[in-house]
Amino acid sequence: MTASLTPKPADWLSILALGFLWGSSFMAAKIALADFGPLTLAAARIVLGAVLLLAVVALTGRSLPRGARAWGFVLAFAVFSNALPFFLLNWAQLTVPSSFAGIMQATVPFFVLPLAIAFVPGETFGWGKLAGLLVGFLGVVILIGPGELVAGPAAVLPRLACVGAALCYALGGLVTRLAPKMDQIAYSAAALAVAGVLSTPAALWVEGVPEIPGAASLTALAFLAAGPTALAALLLVRTIRSAGPTFVTLVNYMVPVWSVLLGVLLLAEALPGSFFWAMALILVGLTLSQFSALQQLVHGGRKA
């Protein structure tokens, strides 16, 4: 028997909070990078986020995943959704604006589509999705900048690192989709713990023990761990359970807007006009590629 998952006011508040938390993470990372290396910042954010989520798991009586197969998926999720993209984005933001990194992460669904068609049985690929991919790809090219593509590694590699982070998140989403059924909060907590075990030794080996950071960097790190990492994981699970995964796709439209607003207003980032054209094309591409999902929302929610 199916039930209609119609978004309620609390779900709209949750999705707005998710959009803000994920959209503001790029600004916070930019601030923290003044005193932390990219690997160190990624490891610290992951470890602190893991501690918070593991505390939630313990306090709510949940159990961590069991069995080698489940932990194999946890490991893959830890790499593709935590350790690797956090580092790539941090390293990229040493030179690119936080707004650029935020806009680029709106392209995650463009990578999800071909991956889902290749690995998820029954996934279809219509003309709308193809048009969305092409329009979104044009937006990515404009965002990176044709001139940067031939300007040499120093100019193009940080921008391509943002593309790589988006691909990582898409792979992480695919891993979760294919994973055996398990409690999603415990799954996220376990993945953060594994990512912390992987990233902390690498950070210490490459960047050493960091010096005492300033108050702004520490505040930004605390926000990254508590907000976009731990709290966002809880909100994501809650919203999916209440309103369905289709509703959560709306967050893709909010993240780039928040990243641009906060980058311009709080970091005084001067953005070329091409950034706004690129964001517009990427959002149009998202709409085309997810048109059927958006129709479901318009017509009263998703059946589950």
Backbone bond lengths (Angstrom), bond angles and torsions (degrees), N, CA, C in turn:
res aa  C-N    CA-C-N  psi(-1)  N-CA   C-N-CA  omega(-1)  CA-C   N-CA-C  phi
1 M - - - 1.463 - - 1.523 108.52 -
2 T 1.331 118.51 135.19 1.445 122.74 -176.49 1.508 111.06 -104.42
3 A 1.311 115.33 155.24 1.459 121.67 177.21 1.517 108.39 -131.55
4 S 1.319 115.18 145.27 1.453 120.41 -179.49 1.519 110.17 -82.86
5 L 1.309 115.64 124.97 1.458 120.41 178.37 1.519 108.36 -93.98
6 T 1.310 115.90 85.97 1.461 121.16 179.67 1.519 109.15 -89.89
7 P 1.341 117.74 124.76 1.466 120.25 -178.74 1.526 111.73 -58.24
8 K 1.328 114.98 134.39 1.452 122.39 177.73 1.536 109.20 -103.56
9 P 1.339 118.79 167.87 1.470 119.97 179.65 1.526 113.39 -52.14
10 A 1.333 117.03 -38.83 1.469 119.97 178.96 1.526 111.36 -63.79
11 D 1.333 116.91 -33.24 1.469 120.38 178.36 1.527 111.05 -68.10
12 W 1.334 116.49 -39.51 1.460 119.91 177.12 1.526 110.97 -64.65
13 L 1.329 116.68 -38.62 1.460 119.55 176.24 1.526 110.70 -64.41
14 S 1.330 116.46 -39.42 1.465 120.48 179.24 1.519 111.85 -64.70
15 I 1.337 116.72 -43.23 1.458 119.45 -177.77 1.525 110.98 -69.97
16 L 1.340 116.58 -34.72 1.461 119.88 175.14 1.526 110.74 -65.78
17 A 1.328 116.21 -40.07 1.466 120.04 178.17 1.521 110.80 -65.29
18 L 1.336 116.95 -41.72 1.465 120.26 177.76 1.532 111.00 -61.26
19 G 1.333 116.12 -44.55 1.455 119.16 179.07 1.510 111.93 -59.55
20 F 1.342 116.43 -42.34 1.465 119.75 178.86 1.527 111.38 -67.20
21 L 1.336 116.93 -46.28 1.460 120.17 -176.80 1.527 111.49 -61.22
22 W 1.324 116.63 -49.30 1.461 119.05 -179.82 1.528 111.87 -70.62
23 G 1.329 117.02 -36.23 1.455 119.57 179.15 1.519 113.06 -68.83
24 S 1.328 117.03 -32.22 1.461 120.79 -179.32 1.524 112.89 -83.18
25 S 1.329 117.31 -11.42 1.468 119.44 -177.55 1.524 111.93 -62.94
26 F 1.326 117.48 -30.33 1.463 120.62 -178.81 1.528 110.76 -70.84
27 M 1.326 116.95 -39.70 1.458 121.03 175.22 1.533 110.25 -63.46
28 A 1.337 116.77 -45.56 1.460 120.45 -178.60 1.523 111.03 -62.97
29 A 1.323 116.70 -41.16 1.462 119.94 178.60 1.526 110.84 -63.38
30 K 1.316 116.54 -40.65 1.466 120.50 179.25 1.527 110.61 -59.74
31 I 1.336 116.83 -40.61 1.464 121.12 178.66 1.523 110.65 -67.39
32 A 1.332 116.77 -45.69 1.468 120.54 -176.95 1.524 112.56 -66.52
33 L 1.324 116.90 -28.72 1.465 120.09 -178.32 1.526 112.95 -67.83
34 A 1.334 117.39 -8.35 1.459 119.75 174.95 1.524 111.20 -64.79
35 D 1.349 116.98 -27.65 1.469 120.49 -176.95 1.522 113.73 -124.22
36 F 1.333 117.83 -13.37 1.461 120.91 -179.36 1.523 110.08 -114.01
37 G 1.330 116.62 145.77 1.452 120.57 169.77 1.515 109.42 -74.00
38 P 1.329 118.09 160.42 1.469 119.87 -176.81 1.522 114.03 -61.50
39 L 1.324 117.42 -38.21 1.465 119.93 177.72 1.523 110.92 -70.08
40 T 1.335 116.00 -42.94 1.467 120.54 -179.07 1.520 110.94 -63.45
41 L 1.316 116.98 -42.50 1.464 120.32 179.05 1.522 110.82 -63.40
42 A 1.329 116.73 -42.94 1.467 119.82 178.72 1.525 110.39 -61.70
43 A 1.347 116.61 -46.31 1.466 119.99 -178.03 1.524 111.56 -64.60
44 A 1.340 116.63 -43.21 1.467 119.66 -178.58 1.520 110.82 -64.90
45 R 1.317 116.65 -43.72 1.469 120.45 178.33 1.519 110.65 -60.58
46 I 1.316 116.42 -44.00 1.460 120.77 -177.65 1.525 111.00 -65.98
47 V 1.332 117.40 -46.47 1.468 120.65 -176.91 1.528 110.62 -64.51
48 L 1.333 116.91 -46.14 1.468 119.20 179.15 1.532 111.10 -64.08
49 G 1.318 117.11 -41.07 1.460 120.28 177.03 1.518 111.56 -62.98
50 A 1.344 116.33 -38.97 1.464 120.37 178.83 1.527 110.96 -63.50
51 V 1.336 116.59 -42.65 1.468 120.21 179.53 1.528 109.93 -59.52
52 L 1.327 116.80 -44.00 1.466 120.22 -179.12 1.529 111.85 -64.79
53 L 1.342 116.51 -45.01 1.466 118.79 -178.55 1.528 111.91 -71.28
54 L 1.328 117.24 -36.50 1.466 119.26 176.96 1.523 110.60 -64.47
55 A 1.340 117.43 -33.77 1.461 120.37 175.70 1.529 110.50 -64.67
56 V 1.334 117.08 -40.06 1.466 120.82 176.66 1.525 110.03 -62.75
57 V 1.337 116.72 -43.24 1.465 121.00 178.87 1.526 110.42 -59.01
58 A 1.335 116.75 -45.35 1.464 120.44 -178.61 1.524 111.48 -67.76
59 L 1.329 116.61 -42.94 1.465 120.22 -176.53 1.526 112.88 -69.81
60 T 1.319 116.90 -27.55 1.466 120.42 -178.51 1.526 112.95 -97.57
61 G 1.324 116.96 3.78 1.456 120.57 175.52 1.515 114.81 73.34
62 R 1.306 116.97 20.45 1.465 119.91 178.10 1.523 110.39 -77.79
63 S 1.332 115.24 163.53 1.463 121.58 177.52 1.513 109.35 -115.44
64 L 1.311 116.15 140.28 1.454 120.42 175.59 1.528 109.59 -68.96
65 P 1.331 117.68 158.56 1.469 120.33 -179.53 1.527 111.86 -54.68
66 R 1.317 115.13 150.65 1.462 120.47 -179.68 1.528 109.65 -125.93
67 G 1.313 115.63 145.44 1.452 121.09 176.55 1.518 112.53 97.59
68 A 1.330 114.90 148.40 1.463 120.44 -177.12 1.524 112.00 -62.87
69 R 1.336 117.58 -38.00 1.464 120.08 -178.35 1.529 110.67 -64.52
70 A 1.329 116.43 -44.74 1.467 120.09 179.79 1.523 110.44 -62.29
71 W 1.332 117.35 -42.34 1.461 120.22 -178.85 1.527 111.76 -71.63
72 G 1.320 117.00 -23.59 1.466 118.96 172.20 1.521 111.51 -64.27
73 F 1.333 116.37 -41.36 1.459 120.33 176.45 1.527 111.00 -69.39
74 V 1.326 116.45 -36.64 1.463 120.07 176.43 1.533 110.14 -60.11
75 L 1.333 116.23 -44.50 1.465 120.49 179.12 1.523 111.13 -60.91
76 A 1.329 116.89 -46.38 1.461 120.13 -179.80 1.520 110.74 -62.60
77 F 1.329 116.87 -42.11 1.466 120.54 178.62 1.521 110.83 -64.93
78 A 1.329 117.19 -38.84 1.460 121.52 179.53 1.530 111.14 -60.63
79 V 1.325 116.07 -41.05 1.463 120.56 -178.67 1.525 110.88 -72.11
80 F 1.337 116.76 -49.78 1.467 120.48 -169.90 1.531 113.82 -84.40
81 S 1.327 118.49 -23.42 1.462 119.41 -178.48 1.524 113.56 -108.43
82 N 1.327 117.30 -9.93 1.462 119.71 -178.07 1.529 112.41 -127.99
83 A 1.319 116.46 -75.16 1.466 120.43 -169.12 1.525 113.08 -59.42
84 L 1.325 117.54 -53.29 1.468 120.12 -173.69 1.526 112.95 -72.54
85 P 1.347 120.45 -49.89 1.472 117.95 -179.02 1.523 113.58 -66.08
86 F 1.337 118.49 -34.94 1.461 119.49 178.04 1.528 110.00 -61.23
87 F 1.325 116.46 -44.76 1.466 118.96 178.95 1.525 111.35 -65.01
88 L 1.337 117.41 -46.71 1.463 120.32 -178.19 1.529 111.59 -58.34
89 L 1.323 116.79 -44.07 1.458 120.24 -179.55 1.526 111.07 -67.70
90 N 1.327 117.01 -41.10 1.464 119.44 177.60 1.521 111.33 -61.65
91 W 1.330 115.91 -45.76 1.471 119.58 -179.22 1.524 110.56 -63.91
92 A 1.319 116.93 -41.17 1.460 120.35 179.77 1.521 111.18 -63.32
93 Q 1.345 116.70 -38.81 1.456 120.15 -175.37 1.525 113.45 -75.03
94 L 1.319 116.94 -2.04 1.458 118.76 169.60 1.524 110.57 -65.29
95 T 1.348 116.71 -24.10 1.464 120.16 -176.54 1.530 113.78 -128.88
96 V 1.330 119.21 -26.24 1.469 119.85 -177.43 1.524 109.29 -100.79
97 P 1.332 118.46 154.49 1.472 120.82 178.39 1.528 111.27 -64.37
98 S 1.329 115.87 151.32 1.462 119.95 177.08 1.523 110.32 -62.01
99 S 1.342 116.76 -31.52 1.467 120.41 179.05 1.520 111.16 -62.30
100 F 1.317 116.50 -40.25 1.465 121.00 178.50 1.527 109.78 -59.81
101 A 1.334 116.25 -48.05 1.464 120.32 -178.48 1.521 110.83 -61.68
102 G 1.332 116.47 -40.04 1.458 119.71 -179.53 1.511 113.14 -67.60
103 I 1.341 116.69 -43.62 1.465 119.58 178.57 1.521 110.12 -61.73
104 M 1.324 116.61 -41.53 1.462 120.17 -176.65 1.522 112.04 -63.05
105 Q 1.329 117.77 -31.05 1.465 119.02 -178.76 1.520 112.58 -72.47
106 A 1.339 117.25 -12.72 1.465 119.72 173.36 1.520 111.61 -69.71
107 T 1.336 117.26 -10.23 1.467 120.84 -179.57 1.527 112.80 -85.36
108 V 1.319 117.56 -1.24 1.475 119.63 -178.08 1.532 112.32 -51.60
109 P 1.358 120.07 -45.47 1.470 119.23 -179.99 1.520 113.68 -60.38
110 F 1.333 118.65 -26.46 1.463 120.31 178.62 1.525 111.14 -67.50
111 F 1.331 116.65 -30.88 1.464 120.02 175.49 1.528 110.94 -81.42
112 V 1.330 116.31 -31.22 1.466 120.13 -179.21 1.526 111.04 -62.52
113 L 1.340 117.14 -41.03 1.463 120.86 -174.54 1.527 113.13 -56.78
114 P 1.339 119.24 -57.70 1.472 117.62 -179.60 1.514 113.15 -65.18
115 L 1.342 117.48 -33.26 1.461 119.89 178.27 1.530 110.63 -65.49
116 A 1.333 116.91 -41.95 1.464 120.60 179.61 1.526 110.96 -65.06
117 I 1.333 116.77 -40.27 1.463 120.25 179.55 1.532 110.57 -64.27
118 A 1.336 115.71 -35.83 1.466 119.80 -178.39 1.527 112.57 -75.53
119 F 1.340 117.37 -32.86 1.460 119.02 -169.40 1.527 115.26 -119.66
120 V 1.344 118.28 -13.73 1.465 120.27 -177.54 1.524 109.18 -108.12
121 P 1.328 118.58 117.28 1.466 120.93 -179.96 1.526 111.74 -59.86
122 G 1.336 115.86 137.96 1.449 121.20 176.02 1.513 115.35 86.14
123 E 1.331 118.24 -5.85 1.461 120.58 179.09 1.528 109.43 -71.35
124 T 1.321 117.60 133.34 1.470 121.96 -177.62 1.523 110.69 -111.05
125 F 1.338 113.80 162.51 1.461 120.04 -177.05 1.522 107.93 -137.00
126 G 1.347 116.68 97.77 1.455 121.23 -177.72 1.511 112.74 -94.23
127 W 1.341 114.58 -177.40 1.463 120.40 -178.55 1.521 111.69 -65.70
128 G 1.334 117.12 -34.04 1.461 119.69 179.29 1.520 111.66 -63.44
129 K 1.331 115.83 -43.34 1.461 119.75 178.93 1.526 111.27 -66.30
130 L 1.345 116.12 -39.17 1.462 119.39 177.99 1.520 110.79 -63.68
131 A 1.338 116.87 -44.31 1.470 120.68 178.23 1.522 110.23 -61.38
132 G 1.334 116.33 -41.22 1.459 119.51 178.30 1.505 112.46 -61.86
133 L 1.331 116.93 -41.68 1.454 120.95 178.26 1.526 111.48 -62.40
134 L 1.322 117.06 -43.50 1.456 120.75 -178.00 1.531 111.25 -66.64
135 V 1.335 116.65 -44.23 1.464 120.08 178.65 1.532 110.00 -65.06
136 G 1.325 116.27 -43.23 1.462 119.50 178.56 1.517 112.02 -63.63
137 F 1.334 117.18 -39.20 1.462 120.60 178.47 1.525 110.72 -62.66
138 L 1.336 116.55 -39.54 1.464 120.00 176.79 1.531 109.82 -61.47
139 G 1.330 116.74 -40.97 1.456 119.93 177.27 1.520 111.96 -62.15
140 V 1.334 117.57 -39.30 1.466 121.55 178.81 1.525 110.32 -64.43
141 V 1.332 117.18 -43.20 1.466 120.70 179.60 1.529 110.16 -61.08
142 I 1.336 116.44 -43.96 1.470 120.14 178.84 1.525 110.33 -64.68
143 L 1.335 116.23 -40.46 1.458 120.17 -178.45 1.526 111.43 -64.70
144 I 1.324 116.86 -45.84 1.464 119.96 178.02 1.519 110.31 -64.93
145 G 1.344 115.42 -40.38 1.456 119.87 179.98 1.513 110.92 96.18
146 P 1.342 118.40 113.76 1.469 120.41 179.94 1.525 112.51 -54.92
147 G 1.325 116.76 -35.53 1.461 119.15 179.39 1.508 112.87 -66.04
148 E 1.365 116.49 -34.36 1.457 119.80 -179.67 1.530 111.95 -67.30
149 L 1.346 115.49 -29.04 1.463 119.33 -177.25 1.522 112.28 -64.72
150 V 1.332 116.65 -23.44 1.472 119.98 -179.42 1.520 111.50 -114.38
151 A 1.352 116.54 10.01 1.463 119.79 -175.76 1.524 113.07 -88.50
152 G 1.313 117.41 -3.61 1.455 120.08 178.81 1.520 112.39 109.76
153 P 1.337 117.40 163.73 1.463 122.61 -174.64 1.526 113.75 -58.33
154 A 1.332 118.02 -39.51 1.464 120.43 -176.10 1.525 111.54 -60.19
155 A 1.329 116.46 -32.86 1.466 120.17 -178.33 1.515 112.13 -86.36
156 V 1.318 117.30 -39.91 1.457 119.68 -170.57 1.523 113.69 -91.53
157 L 1.345 118.80 -30.05 1.460 119.98 -174.19 1.535 113.48 -62.13
158 P 1.345 120.34 -42.93 1.471 118.33 177.06 1.524 112.55 -60.67
159 R 1.324 117.60 -35.49 1.466 120.26 178.59 1.524 110.83 -70.28
160 L 1.327 115.75 -39.91 1.458 118.96 176.66 1.527 111.30 -68.20
161 A 1.336 117.64 -26.93 1.467 120.22 175.95 1.530 110.40 -63.66
162 C 1.339 117.29 -35.77 1.468 120.51 176.14 1.524 110.61 -65.85
163 V 1.333 116.40 -38.61 1.467 120.48 174.80 1.523 109.71 -62.69
164 G 1.335 115.97 -43.61 1.460 120.10 178.36 1.511 112.77 -61.01
165 A 1.338 117.10 -36.93 1.469 120.45 177.61 1.524 110.79 -64.89
166 A 1.342 116.53 -41.08 1.471 120.01 177.57 1.526 110.52 -61.90
167 L 1.333 116.97 -41.96 1.461 120.82 176.80 1.525 110.77 -62.37
168 C 1.333 116.87 -39.92 1.468 120.18 177.72 1.518 111.38 -60.21
169 Y 1.329 116.77 -46.02 1.463 119.68 179.57 1.529 111.24 -62.06
170 A 1.337 116.43 -37.15 1.460 119.56 177.04 1.526 110.79 -64.15
171 L 1.325 116.71 -42.43 1.464 120.58 177.51 1.532 110.59 -64.41
172 G 1.335 116.33 -39.07 1.459 119.43 177.12 1.517 111.99 -62.74
173 G 1.339 116.33 -39.47 1.457 119.61 176.52 1.515 112.34 -64.39
174 L 1.336 116.29 -39.21 1.461 120.50 177.71 1.525 110.91 -64.83
175 V 1.338 116.69 -41.25 1.462 120.95 178.09 1.532 110.25 -58.63
176 T 1.333 116.20 -45.11 1.465 120.13 179.41 1.524 111.44 -63.78
177 R 1.327 115.91 -38.72 1.464 119.85 -179.18 1.525 111.64 -65.57
178 L 1.323 117.16 -33.71 1.460 121.62 -178.03 1.530 113.09 -91.16
179 A 1.328 117.05 -10.81 1.461 121.15 -175.32 1.527 111.16 -68.85
180 P 1.326 117.07 152.72 1.475 119.44 174.40 1.520 109.97 -64.49
181 K 1.318 116.27 156.43 1.451 121.06 -176.84 1.525 110.35 -63.71
182 M 1.326 115.68 129.00 1.460 121.73 176.60 1.522 108.68 -156.44
183 D 1.317 115.79 162.94 1.456 120.30 178.49 1.525 109.46 -60.75
184 Q 1.339 116.83 124.35 1.462 120.25 -172.51 1.519 113.21 -71.23
185 I 1.312 118.30 -30.78 1.462 119.92 177.14 1.526 109.99 -69.94
186 A 1.331 116.63 -44.26 1.465 120.10 176.63 1.527 110.72 -64.10
187 Y 1.321 116.41 -38.03 1.466 121.77 177.68 1.532 110.64 -61.41
188 S 1.333 117.15 -45.95 1.463 121.15 179.11 1.520 111.27 -65.64
189 A 1.337 116.65 -40.96 1.464 120.39 179.52 1.529 110.82 -64.10
190 A 1.325 116.25 -43.81 1.459 120.08 179.55 1.528 110.84 -63.59
191 A 1.331 116.53 -40.94 1.465 120.22 179.76 1.517 111.00 -64.68
192 L 1.324 118.34 -41.43 1.459 120.52 177.63 1.532 110.64 -63.66
193 A 1.335 116.53 -40.20 1.460 119.39 178.77 1.528 110.81 -61.95
194 V 1.327 116.83 -44.95 1.464 120.79 178.39 1.525 110.45 -63.98
195 A 1.334 116.39 -43.04 1.460 119.79 178.88 1.527 111.19 -61.77
196 G 1.332 116.31 -35.85 1.460 119.72 176.86 1.516 112.13 -65.70
197 V 1.328 116.46 -40.61 1.464 121.00 177.65 1.531 110.68 -63.34
198 L 1.318 117.32 -35.31 1.456 121.13 -179.92 1.530 112.48 -77.21
199 S 1.331 116.75 -41.32 1.465 119.97 -170.54 1.526 113.88 -85.41
200 T 1.323 117.91 -30.21 1.468 119.66 -175.84 1.531 112.57 -64.14
201 P 1.338 119.88 -49.80 1.471 118.34 177.41 1.531 112.38 -60.72
202 A 1.338 116.90 -37.72 1.465 119.72 179.25 1.521 110.60 -63.48
203 A 1.333 116.69 -41.59 1.464 120.18 -179.80 1.532 110.79 -65.13
204 L 1.326 117.11 -43.98 1.460 120.15 179.96 1.524 111.41 -66.00
205 W 1.324 116.58 -37.48 1.467 120.77 -179.30 1.529 111.45 -68.27
206 V 1.323 116.71 -43.64 1.466 120.50 -174.15 1.530 112.16 -85.51
207 E 1.333 117.20 -42.16 1.469 120.19 -172.27 1.523 113.96 -110.78
208 G 1.339 117.21 -10.07 1.451 120.20 179.07 1.517 112.71 73.68
209 V 1.329 115.55 -175.96 1.467 121.03 178.63 1.524 108.35 -75.17
210 P 1.324 117.81 124.94 1.468 119.10 -177.46 1.522 112.16 -69.91
211 E 1.329 115.32 152.84 1.452 119.85 172.56 1.527 109.34 -72.88
212 I 1.330 115.40 167.04 1.469 119.01 -178.69 1.525 108.50 -63.27
213 P 1.326 117.56 119.87 1.469 119.82 -177.12 1.522 112.17 -79.01
214 G 1.328 115.28 164.80 1.451 120.68 176.84 1.515 111.71 -77.00
215 A 1.333 115.53 170.44 1.464 120.89 -176.18 1.520 111.93 -62.86
216 A 1.341 117.14 -39.35 1.463 119.94 -178.64 1.521 110.99 -64.01
217 S 1.336 116.90 -42.81 1.461 120.46 -179.88 1.520 111.45 -67.03
218 L 1.328 116.85 -40.25 1.461 120.06 178.59 1.526 111.43 -65.13
219 T 1.326 116.04 -40.93 1.466 120.03 177.75 1.518 111.09 -63.28
220 A 1.341 115.75 -42.27 1.459 119.87 178.92 1.523 110.86 -63.90
221 L 1.332 117.45 -40.46 1.468 120.90 178.25 1.525 110.59 -64.29
222 A 1.321 116.74 -44.93 1.461 119.80 179.32 1.525 111.06 -60.85
223 F 1.324 116.21 -40.14 1.462 119.71 177.71 1.521 111.14 -64.52
224 L 1.337 117.60 -43.93 1.458 121.36 179.97 1.523 111.18 -58.80
225 A 1.329 116.47 -43.58 1.461 120.12 -177.58 1.525 112.11 -70.89
226 A 1.339 115.62 -44.60 1.466 119.20 -174.99 1.518 112.72 -80.52
227 G 1.345 117.55 -37.57 1.457 121.08 -174.48 1.515 114.56 -89.50
228 P 1.349 118.28 -80.71 1.469 120.65 -175.99 1.528 114.53 -63.63
229 T 1.343 117.96 -17.39 1.463 119.65 -178.56 1.529 111.38 -99.77
230 A 1.326 118.37 -65.79 1.466 120.58 -173.79 1.536 112.73 -78.77
231 L 1.326 117.25 -56.39 1.463 119.87 -177.74 1.525 111.70 -61.79
232 A 1.328 116.91 -39.66 1.462 119.87 -179.93 1.525 111.21 -62.43
233 A 1.330 117.42 -36.72 1.467 120.23 177.97 1.533 110.41 -62.95
234 L 1.329 117.22 -41.08 1.464 120.78 178.91 1.520 110.99 -67.71
235 L 1.342 116.64 -43.26 1.461 120.06 179.38 1.522 111.76 -63.92
236 L 1.331 116.08 -38.26 1.462 120.31 -179.26 1.529 110.76 -61.94
237 V 1.324 116.33 -47.49 1.469 120.44 179.74 1.527 109.96 -62.88
238 R 1.332 116.62 -44.68 1.456 120.07 -179.55 1.525 112.46 -61.30
239 T 1.335 116.82 -42.05 1.458 120.36 -177.09 1.520 111.65 -71.08
240 I 1.326 117.04 -39.39 1.464 120.12 178.02 1.530 110.30 -62.58
241 R 1.327 116.44 -42.28 1.465 120.05 -179.59 1.522 111.50 -65.78
242 S 1.325 116.65 -36.39 1.461 120.63 -174.14 1.524 113.12 -86.06
243 A 1.347 116.60 -40.66 1.466 119.41 -172.56 1.523 113.79 -120.13
244 G 1.335 118.24 -7.06 1.455 120.88 177.91 1.522 113.35 92.46
245 P 1.329 116.86 155.78 1.468 120.96 -177.68 1.521 113.97 -65.23
246 T 1.342 117.53 -28.56 1.468 119.36 178.97 1.526 110.57 -61.14
247 F 1.316 116.81 -41.32 1.463 121.32 -179.67 1.524 111.04 -61.99
248 V 1.331 116.89 -36.02 1.467 121.13 -176.80 1.530 111.47 -66.43
249 T 1.340 117.83 -22.41 1.466 119.22 179.78 1.527 112.12 -61.99
250 L 1.333 117.60 -18.62 1.463 120.21 178.22 1.522 112.00 -61.97
251 V 1.337 116.86 -23.57 1.465 119.04 -178.95 1.525 111.77 -63.51
252 N 1.342 117.01 -24.54 1.463 120.36 179.40 1.521 112.43 -61.90
253 Y 1.332 116.32 -25.89 1.458 120.24 179.46 1.532 111.98 -83.63
254 M 1.318 116.88 -21.50 1.463 120.84 -175.13 1.520 113.17 -89.12
255 V 1.331 117.21 -35.49 1.462 120.95 -174.84 1.534 112.27 -57.89
256 P 1.335 120.00 -50.39 1.468 118.12 -178.72 1.518 113.05 -65.27
257 V 1.327 117.39 -33.69 1.466 120.13 179.97 1.525 110.42 -65.52
258 W 1.326 116.92 -45.98 1.458 120.02 178.34 1.523 111.50 -64.94
259 S 1.316 117.75 -39.95 1.464 119.63 -179.07 1.525 110.99 -63.22
260 V 1.334 116.92 -39.01 1.465 120.38 178.83 1.529 110.75 -69.94
261 L 1.344 117.01 -47.12 1.460 120.28 -178.87 1.528 111.87 -58.94
262 L 1.325 116.36 -47.83 1.461 120.03 -177.43 1.525 111.53 -70.90
263 G 1.335 116.61 -35.59 1.457 119.32 177.73 1.512 111.94 -64.44
264 V 1.313 116.14 -41.10 1.467 120.56 -178.91 1.523 111.33 -75.16
265 L 1.342 116.96 -46.33 1.456 120.43 -172.72 1.522 113.68 -78.02
266 L 1.338 117.59 -38.48 1.467 120.33 -174.53 1.521 113.90 -102.50
267 L 1.316 117.45 -27.66 1.467 120.17 179.39 1.519 112.69 -105.86
268 A 1.326 116.05 -2.63 1.473 121.76 179.32 1.529 111.74 56.11
269 E 1.323 116.07 39.43 1.463 119.79 177.67 1.527 109.92 -74.95
270 A 1.306 115.17 129.50 1.471 120.50 176.68 1.523 107.85 -92.16
271 L 1.328 116.85 115.65 1.457 120.99 -174.02 1.524 110.21 -106.76
272 P 1.328 117.28 133.24 1.467 119.85 174.50 1.522 110.89 -67.87
273 G 1.317 116.07 156.41 1.461 119.92 179.54 1.506 113.39 -59.09
274 S 1.345 117.07 -26.48 1.461 120.27 -179.45 1.522 111.72 -62.49
275 F 1.357 117.64 -28.39 1.459 120.28 178.60 1.525 110.49 -61.62
276 F 1.327 116.64 -41.95 1.455 120.16 -176.48 1.532 110.98 -73.19
277 W 1.340 116.91 -37.79 1.463 119.71 174.28 1.530 110.21 -62.31
278 A 1.331 116.04 -42.54 1.462 120.39 179.95 1.528 110.71 -63.18
279 M 1.345 116.83 -44.55 1.463 119.85 179.87 1.517 110.65 -62.43
280 A 1.340 116.96 -40.59 1.463 120.40 178.73 1.522 111.16 -61.46
281 L 1.326 117.55 -44.71 1.466 121.22 179.53 1.525 111.00 -64.74
282 I 1.331 116.70 -41.04 1.462 120.05 179.98 1.528 110.51 -64.47
283 L 1.324 117.60 -40.98 1.468 120.65 178.85 1.527 111.41 -68.29
284 V 1.336 116.97 -37.22 1.465 119.87 174.86 1.528 109.79 -64.17
285 G 1.324 116.04 -43.47 1.460 119.79 177.76 1.520 111.70 -60.69
286 L 1.331 116.75 -40.45 1.465 120.35 176.08 1.523 111.22 -59.46
287 T 1.333 116.19 -44.13 1.458 120.51 -179.09 1.524 111.32 -62.15
288 L 1.330 116.71 -43.78 1.466 120.45 179.39 1.524 111.31 -65.78
289 S 1.323 117.13 -43.59 1.463 120.40 -175.38 1.524 112.13 -72.89
290 Q 1.343 117.46 -24.24 1.460 120.97 -178.12 1.523 111.13 -114.84
291 F 1.330 116.18 26.32 1.464 120.05 -173.57 1.522 112.05 -60.90
292 S 1.332 117.17 -42.61 1.468 119.38 -178.69 1.520 111.19 -64.85
293 A 1.340 116.34 -37.68 1.461 119.74 178.08 1.518 110.75 -66.07
294 L 1.333 116.57 -40.84 1.462 119.83 178.13 1.521 111.36 -64.92
295 Q 1.338 116.67 -36.31 1.468 119.97 177.27 1.528 110.76 -61.53
296 Q 1.318 116.66 -38.99 1.461 120.56 178.28 1.523 110.98 -59.60
297 L 1.337 115.99 -41.23 1.458 119.44 178.95 1.520 111.80 -65.78
298 V 1.338 115.26 -42.06 1.464 120.13 -178.79 1.519 111.12 -63.54
299 H 1.336 116.59 -35.55 1.462 120.67 -175.56 1.525 112.90 -95.30
300 G 1.323 115.98 27.30 1.472 117.60 166.47 1.499 116.50 103.77
301 G 1.328 118.47 19.57 1.450 119.54 174.37 1.494 113.41 102.00
302 R 1.271 114.70 174.14 1.454 123.00 -175.54 1.522 110.06 -101.54
303 K 1.330 116.06 140.80 1.480 119.54 175.22 1.511 109.02 -80.46
304 A 1.302 115.65 135.42 1.459 119.21 179.04 1.528 109.40 -136.41
